Amino acid sequence: MDFLKKAGLVSISFRKNTVSEIASAVTAAGLSYVEWGSDVHAKKDSTTALFNIAEIQKETGIKCSSYGTYFKLGMNDTDELYAYADAANILGTNVIRIWAGNRDARDMDYAEKLRLFGDIKKTAKIAEERNVTFCFECHDRTYVSEINSALALLDYAQSDKIAMYWQPNQFRSLETNLEYAQRIAPYAKIIHVFNWEGNGRFPLTESVETWKKYLCLFGNSLEKNDVKFLLEFMPDDRIETLTTEAQALRDILRY
């Protein structure tokens, strides 16, 4: 598989920019995909805006890799997922990002966990009905912040329509991130790419070799799951920096 053609951007990297500006920057940087965020650029209830994005994608030749929502499993009503599925369909993707609650597994009480696990079954059913895949963001302050709790939730779902994103945790050690990457590989659909350490953001060029180590751990899963690699945020928040970050991503994808 030519992984260079699987590179893209998360639109929330540039919340202050318009859809047209982002699409132009993505094209100029030689990227192929965008994950549109539901908070600013692609609100699920704004049909006009969604169709406008679809038209801009057609005009520029880019595609929607995924729909980045802020739906929180165990907290929001699962019926909302139908609207997110409809919005994703307009954008041209069947991959939808959701969140596994808003607290680490160790901080959730029994009632919270009971609702979370109950809702995952409902979510899997909706995914089957609408032929979409709901993916959990690998993020702190969610149930999937630790690899063991993430695998437990995926195992309980018992559905290939429930999957994962992956990204290194900037507050954890390299060893911890390598372990998470290796064990989550069979379930990964989207990888968010950046170079962060603690609260600091740094150019991706400085972590090319580390990222090559990460991707080696995913092995055949990258091709099997048709994984997309999406840049998330710039080290300086400037849209002009996308070109150099995109080049670093291409260097990584030649691993």
Secondary structure as GFF3:
##gff-version 3
##sequence-region A 1 255
A	DSSP	three_ten_helix	3	6	.	.	.	ID=ss1
A	DSSP	beta_strand	7	10	.	.	.	ID=ss2
A	DSSP	three_ten_helix	11	14	.	.	.	ID=ss3
A	DSSP	alpha_helix	19	28	.	.	.	ID=ss4
A	DSSP	beta_strand	33	37	.	.	.	ID=ss5
A	DSSP	alpha_helix	47	60	.	.	.	ID=ss6
A	DSSP	beta_strand	63	72	.	.	.	ID=ss7
A	DSSP	alpha_helix	80	91	.	.	.	ID=ss8
A	DSSP	beta_strand	95	99	.	.	.	ID=ss9
A	DSSP	three_ten_helix	105	107	.	.	.	ID=ss10
A	DSSP	alpha_helix	110	130	.	.	.	ID=ss11
A	DSSP	beta_strand	133	136	.	.	.	ID=ss12
A	DSSP	alpha_helix	147	157	.	.	.	ID=ss13
A	DSSP	beta_strand	162	166	.	.	.	ID=ss14
A	DSSP	alpha_helix	174	184	.	.	.	ID=ss15
A	DSSP	three_ten_helix	185	187	.	.	.	ID=ss16
A	DSSP	beta_strand	188	193	.	.	.	ID=ss17
A	DSSP	beta_strand	196	197	.	.	.	ID=ss18
A	DSSP	beta_strand	200	201	.	.	.	ID=ss19
A	DSSP	three_ten_helix	204	207	.	.	.	ID=ss20
A	DSSP	alpha_helix	208	218	.	.	.	ID=ss21
A	DSSP	alpha_helix	221	224	.	.	.	ID=ss22
A	DSSP	beta_strand	228	231	.	.	.	ID=ss23
A	DSSP	three_ten_helix	239	241	.	.	.	ID=ss24
A	DSSP	alpha_helix	242	253	.	.	.	ID=ss25
###
